[in-house]
């Protein structure tokens, strides 16, 4: 090939290449959007998750699909209504009191021994009275023997502050010292004093049953089931035996006796 022909062919080739380059520039975008490509790649990677992540997501969806049963106000009312009905149908049973086999016995006197060794006793206060208690004074009955009032005075002078469990002994001594009786009664128990005085010394039983209504000098005899009983003389402001007392004995009263 001649030199002019080669030159022409080279020129033509350059023109073709330059025209193709220009055509390619016109077709291509001015800027490459690399960020969008990166985002698409990240999305594609995120879509392809590991099996463990898929399992966790499925479990979470399953839990959320089955929510816990919610207790509503209606269900609470229904439960309360059923419980009330069930309670109402059952009969109300009375509370049974526990029966005690042993009957509580009230302690009226407290016994103790003095430093000397003597046995003494004092009454036990079981009730509280906020106001001062005023006991009635005994009346003087002119129909009974006047020596009985003297016996009451003698018994008061010889009495102790507390009982010595010798009531009938001290009453015997007072009656004998006053001259109401001329010999010493032979009965030992205080509850037998009534029969002894009526049978052997001419005493009579008076009609009253209230110890406070007994006249001054009268003899009051009390009974007891398993004890010796008690006997005392009515004074103006109380009762006397081997000790002075403002109140009568708590034992059952057998009777009030006096010599007319």
C-alpha positions in Angstrom: 0.0 0.0 0.0 1.3 3.4 -0.8 2.1 6.0 1.8 -0.8 8.4 0.9 -3.3 5.5 1.2 -2.0 4.6 4.7 -2.3 8.2 5.9 -5.8 8.4 4.7 -6.7 5.2 6.5 -5.2 6.4 9.7 -7.1 9.7 9.5 -10.3 7.9 8.9 -9.7 5.7 11.9 -9.1 8.7 14.2 -12.3 10.3 13.0 -14.3 7.1 13.7 -12.8 6.8 17.2 -13.4 10.5 18.1 -17.0 10.3 16.8 -17.6 7.1 18.9 -16.2 8.7 22.0 -18.4 11.8 21.5 -21.4 9.6 21.0 -20.6 7.7 24.2 -20.3 10.9 26.3 -23.7 12.0 25.1 -25.3 8.8 26.2 -23.6 8.5 29.7 -24.8 10.5 32.8 -22.8 13.4 33.9 -22.3 12.0 37.4 -22.2 8.5 38.8 -24.6 8.0 41.8 -22.4 5.8 43.9 -24.4 6.5 47.1 -27.5 5.0 45.6 -25.6 1.9 44.5 -24.2 1.5 48.0 -27.7 1.8 49.5 -29.1 -0.8 47.1 -26.2 -3.1 48.1 -26.9 -2.6 51.8 -30.6 -3.2 51.3 -29.9 -6.4 49.4 -27.6 -7.6 52.2 -30.1 -6.7 54.9 -32.8 -8.6 53.1 -30.7 -11.7 53.2 -30.7 -12.3 57.0 -29.2 -15.2 58.8 -31.4 -18.2 59.9 -31.1 -17.2 63.6 -32.5 -13.7 62.9 -35.3 -15.2 60.9 -36.1 -17.6 63.8 -36.1 -14.8 66.4 -38.4 -12.7 64.2 -40.8 -15.6 63.7 -40.9 -16.3 67.5 -41.6 -12.7 68.3 -44.4 -12.6 65.7 -45.9 -15.8 67.2 -45.8 -14.3 70.7 -47.4 -11.1 69.6 -50.1 -13.0 67.7 -51.2 -14.8 70.9 -51.6 -12.1 73.5 -52.2 -12.9 77.2 -55.9 -12.9 78.2 -56.9 -9.6 79.6 -59.1 -9.6 82.7 -61.8 -7.1 82.0 -64.2 -5.4 84.4 -67.0 -7.8 83.3 -65.0 -10.9 84.1 -64.2 -9.5 87.6 -67.8 -8.7 88.2 -68.8 -12.2 87.1 -66.3 -13.8 89.5 -67.4 -11.6 92.4 -71.0 -12.4 91.7 -70.4 -16.1 91.7 -68.4 -15.9 95.0 -71.2 -13.9 96.6 -73.8 -16.4 95.5 -71.7 -19.3 96.7 -71.3 -17.7 100.1 -75.0 -16.8 100.3 -76.1 -20.4 99.6 -74.1 -21.7 102.6 -75.9 -21.5 105.9 -74.5 -19.3 108.6 -73.3 -21.4 111.5 -73.3 -19.9 115.0 -70.0 -19.7 116.8 -70.0 -22.4 119.5 -68.7 -21.4 122.9 -66.0 -23.6 124.3 -67.4 -25.4 127.2 -65.0 -25.5 130.1 -65.1 -28.7 132.1 -64.0 -27.0 135.3 -66.2 -24.3 136.8 -64.2 -21.2 137.8 -64.6 -20.6 141.5 -64.3 -17.1 142.7 -61.6 -16.5 145.4 -63.1 -14.4 148.2 -60.2 -14.5 150.7 -56.4 -14.6 150.3 -54.7 -16.7 153.0 -51.1 -16.1 154.1 -48.8 -16.6 157.1 -47.4 -13.8 159.3 -43.7 -13.7 160.1 -44.6 -15.2 163.5 -46.2 -18.2 161.6 -49.8 -17.4 162.2 -52.3 -17.9 159.4 -54.2 -14.8 158.3 -56.6 -14.0 155.5 -57.9 -10.9 153.8 -61.0 -10.4 151.6 -60.2 -10.2 147.8 -61.9 -7.2 146.0 -63.4 -8.5 142.8 -65.4 -5.4 141.8 -64.5 -1.8 141.5 -67.0 0.8 142.7 -66.2 4.3 141.6 -68.5 5.8 144.2 -68.3 5.4 147.9 -70.5 2.6 149.2 -72.6 3.4 152.2 -73.9 0.4 154.1 -77.1 0.8 156.2 -76.8 0.9 159.9 -78.4 -1.8 161.9 -81.5 -1.0 163.9 -82.0 -1.7 167.6 -84.8 -4.1 168.4 -86.2 -3.6 171.9 -87.9 -7.0 171.8 -84.6 -9.0 171.9 -82.4 -9.4 175.0 -80.3 -6.3 175.7 -77.3 -8.5 176.6 -77.0 -9.4 172.9 -75.9 -5.8 172.2 -73.4 -6.1 174.9 -72.1 -9.3 173.3 -71.7 -7.4 170.0 -69.5 -4.7 171.8 -67.4 -7.4 173.5 -66.8 -9.2 170.2 -65.8 -5.9 168.5 -63.2 -5.3 171.3 -61.7 -8.8 170.9 -61.8 -9.1 167.1 -58.8 -8.9 164.8 -58.3 -7.1 161.6 -58.4 -10.3 159.6 -60.0 -13.7 160.0 -58.2 -16.5 162.0 -60.8 -19.2 161.1 -62.1 -19.1 164.7 -65.4 -17.3 164.2 -67.6 -19.6 166.3 -65.0 -19.7 169.1 -65.0 -15.9 169.4 -68.8 -15.6 169.1 -69.1 -18.2 171.9 -66.7 -16.2 174.1 -68.7 -13.0 173.5 -72.1 -14.5 174.3 -70.7 -16.2 177.4 -69.0 -13.0 178.6 -72.1 -10.9 178.1 -74.3 -13.3 180.2 -76.7 -14.2 177.3 -75.8 -17.8 177.8 -74.6 -19.5 181.0 -72.5 -22.2 179.6 -70.2 -22.8 176.6 -71.9 -24.4 173.5 -70.5 -27.8 172.7 -70.9 -27.7 168.9 -67.6 -27.4 166.9 -68.7 -26.3 163.5 -70.1 -22.8 162.9 -72.9 -24.1 160.7 -74.2 -26.1 163.7 -74.4 -23.0 165.9 -78.0 -22.4 165.0 -79.3 -25.7 166.2 -77.2 -25.5 169.4 -78.5 -22.0 170.3 -82.1 -22.9 169.5 -82.1 -26.3 171.3 -80.1 -25.4 174.4 -80.2 -21.7 175.0 -83.6 -20.5 174.0 -82.7 -18.6 170.8 -85.4 -18.0 168.2 -85.1 -17.6 164.5 -86.1 -14.1 163.2 -88.1 -13.6 160.1 -85.7 -11.5 158.0 -83.4 -13.1 155.3 -81.3 -10.0 154.6 -78.2 -9.8 156.8 -78.3 -5.9 156.7 -81.8 -6.1 158.1 -80.7 -8.0 161.2 -80.9 -6.1 164.5 -77.9 -5.2 166.6 -76.7 -8.2 168.7 -78.4 -10.9 166.6 -76.4 -13.9 165.6 -76.2 -14.8 161.9 -75.3 -18.4 160.9 -74.1 -19.4 157.4 -73.9 -22.8 155.9 -71.4 -24.5 153.6 -71.3 -27.9 151.8 -67.7 -28.9 152.4 -66.6 -26.4 155.0 -67.4 -25.4 158.6 -69.6 -22.5 157.7 -69.5 -19.1 159.4 -71.2 -17.3 162.3 -71.1 -13.6 163.2 -72.9 -11.0 165.3 -74.5 -8.0 163.8 -73.1 -4.6 165.0 -74.3 -1.1 164.4 -72.1 -0.6 161.3 -71.1 -4.1 160.3 -70.5 -7.7 161.4 -68.1 -9.2 163.9 -66.8 -12.7 164.7 -63.0 -13.2 165.1 -62.6 -10.1 162.8 -64.5 -7.0 161.9 -66.2 -6.6 158.6 -68.4 -4.0 156.9 -70.1 -6.6 154.8 -71.7 -10.0 155.7 -70.3 -13.3 154.7 -70.7 -14.4 151.1 -71.9 -17.9 152.2 -75.6 -18.9 152.1 -77.4 -17.5 155.1 -79.1 -20.2 157.2 -80.9 -17.7 159.4 -80.8 -14.8 161.9 -81.2 -15.8 165.6 -81.7 -13.9 168.8 -82.9 -14.5 172.3 -86.2 -12.7 173.1 
